[in-house]
Amino acid sequence: MLSIVSSSVILALIVTISYKFLTNDGDFTLLAKGKVKRESFHDKVVWITGASRGIGEVLAKQLAALGAKIIISARNEPELQRVKKQIAGKFYHILGFKKRKAHKSVEV
């Protein structure tokens, strides 16, 4: 009976640690740091490049939710405007950069 209880406790512990590990992107350092405090980003200016999609978009949304004043920039201006509309936090500035045509190389 005691071995069944101890096995159940160990299994529950393994499942709990595995769940926390997976929900923190497989990084134990994130587990050790805990939650980010709002004061650490509140009213600070953060410039995020590549904010129109992917990691940059998610980071912009998270930092805005923490109260940061954000500057977002990307090459895709319509997508950047979409991200701007979705952000609920303070907005500091938005920069859209257009793609430039590549220069042709000239042989001499």
Secondary structure as the mmCIF struct_conf table of DSSP 4:
data_model
#
loop_
_struct_conf.conf_type_id
_struct_conf.id
_struct_conf.beg_label_comp_id
_struct_conf.beg_label_asym_id
_struct_conf.beg_label_seq_id
_struct_conf.end_label_comp_id
_struct_conf.end_label_asym_id
_struct_conf.end_label_seq_id
HELX_RH_AL_P HELX_RH_AL_P1 LEU A 2 THR A 23
TURN_TY1_P TURN_TY1_P1 ASN A 24 GLY A 26
HELX_RH_AL_P HELX_RH_AL_P2 PHE A 28 LYS A 33
BEND BEND1 LYS A 35 LYS A 35
HELX_LH_PP_P HELX_LH_PP_P1 VAL A 36 LYS A 37
HELX_RH_3T_P HELX_RH_3T_P1 ARG A 38 SER A 40
TURN_TY1_P TURN_TY1_P2 PHE A 41 ASP A 43
STRN STRN1 VAL A 45 THR A 49
BEND BEND2 GLY A 50 GLY A 50
TURN_TY1_P TURN_TY1_P3 ALA A 51 SER A 52
BEND BEND3 ARG A 53 ARG A 53
HELX_RH_AL_P HELX_RH_AL_P3 GLY A 54 ALA A 65
TURN_TY1_P TURN_TY1_P4 LEU A 66 GLY A 67
STRN STRN2 LYS A 69 ALA A 74
BEND BEND4 ARG A 75 ARG A 75
HELX_RH_AL_P HELX_RH_AL_P4 GLU A 77 GLN A 86
BEND BEND5 GLY A 89 GLY A 89
STRN STRN3 PHE A 91 GLY A 96
HELX_LH_PP_P HELX_LH_PP_P2 LYS A 98 SER A 105
#
